[in-house]
């Protein structure tokens, strides 16, 4: 999981891909998380940044085939790589949306997610010990309006699960809780461009540039506040 990797000083391709969207400046209310412990399970709510992570994690708990509903959103045409039924396909300004409502092969879908990590897999499905619900729409920046009196909510994705491994990954400092809310402020202080950028295409410059900055992680767990920071160059 991207946030955990940064706090553990792991700056790999997954982290780099997730931070390509950020320019210089401060980005508030990113990677929102809420968790509640119930009798024999946890209820988790998140913003859109955790969708692919949770979809991939939950798929690994399902054997062979599963009924899936939702959308796959991509800037490239994946029609020829989807070996399952596409209910509806649309294309608006280069953004393709594939609506899915069918039973699919789990292994094939996991391979697709791993091959195209920048594609957004807003998919809902359930297994014997979990239920994952994701809004079937494109991800958007969750920022409060100028006149808004409410903070953004972690309501893009919800998961009911008894999988302690997922809890340990998302809430790595405080995995034992009754109720927890986590927000992140991402501050990009500098864009480090590749040394050979003169000979590169604009998209190549963007792909190879690194972001330098820090994350402020605010945790409110069972009524107690814990604020942590981590620096990065990704």
C-alpha positions, 0 to 999 in steps of 0.5 A, spaced: 500 500 500 502 506 497 502 510 504 505 505 508 511 504 503 512 511 504 512 511 511 517 505 511 522 508 506 520 504 500 519 508 494 518 503 488 514 504 481 507 503 485 509 509 489 511 513 483 505 511 479 501 514 484 504 521 485 505 522 477 498 526 478 501 531 483 504 538 481 507 543 486 503 545 492 499 542 498 494 537 496 489 536 502 484 531 504 488 525 500 487 518 502 482 518 506 480 512 511 475 510 516 475 504 520 470 501 525 470 494 529 464 490 530 463 484 533 467 479 528 469 484 522 471 491 520 467 496 516 472 500 512 471 506 508 476 510 503 477 515 498 478 513 491 486 512 492 485 505 495 480 502 490 485 498 486 489 496 492 482 493 495 480 490 489 486 487 488 486 484 495 479 482 495 480 478 488 486 474 491 481 472 496 476 469 491 477 462 487 476 462 480 470 466 478 466 472 481 460 476 479 463 483 478 459 490 477 462 497 476 466 500 471 473 500 468 476 507 466 482 508 462 485 512 457 487 506 453 483 501 449 483 495 453 477 492 449 481 486 446 484 485 453 478 483 456 476 476 456 469 478 459 463 481 457 462 488 457 455 491 458 457 498 455 463 502 453 463 509 452 469 514 450 469 522 452 475 526 451 479 520 450 477 517 457 474 510 456 469 507 461 467 500 460 461 498 464 462 491 467 456 486 470 458 479 469 461 473 472 469 473 470 475 469 471 479 472 477 486 470 475 485 474 468 482 480 472 488 480 477 493 480 471 489 486 468 490 490 474 497 488 475 499 490 467 495 496 467 496 499 474 494 506 472 487 504 470 482 505 475 478 499 477 472 501 480 469 494 481 464 491 486 463 484 488 463 479 495 466 473 497 464 468 503 468 473 508 467 480 505 463 485 501 466 490 497 462 496 494 465 501 490 462 507 486 461 506 479 464 513 476 471 516 475 475 518 481 475 526 482 479 530 487 475 530 494 476 538 496 471 542 500 468 548 496 469 555 498 463 555 502 462 548 504 462 547 512 463 540 511 470 536 510 470 531 505 468 524 506 471 517 505 465 514 502 468 512 495 469 505 497 466 501 503 469 494 505 466 489 510 471 484 512 474 480 517 481 480 514 486 482 519 492 483 514 488 488 510 487 492 517 494 491 518 496 494 511 491 500 512 492 502 519 499 500 520 501 504 526 494 502 530 491 496 527 487 495 534 482 500 534 474 501 535 474 507 531 479 510 527 479 516 522 485 518 518 487 524 513 493 525 509 496 532 507 501 531 501 506 537 500 510 537 493 516 542 494 519 540 488 519 537 481 526 533 479 526 533 472 530 528 468 537 530 466 536 528 459 529 532 458 531 536 452 531 530 448 525 527 451 518 528 449 513 531 454 510 525 456 516 522 457 519 528 462 512 527 466 513 520 466 520 520 469 520 526 473 520 525 481 516 529 486 520 531 492 516 533 499 512 530 505 506 527 507 502 529 514 498 523 516 493 525 521 490 519 525 484 520 530 484 513 534 479 512 539 478 519 540 486 520 541 490 524 536 496 522 533 500 526 527 506 523 523 510 525 517 514 522 512 519 525 507 519 522 500 522 523 493 518 518 488 
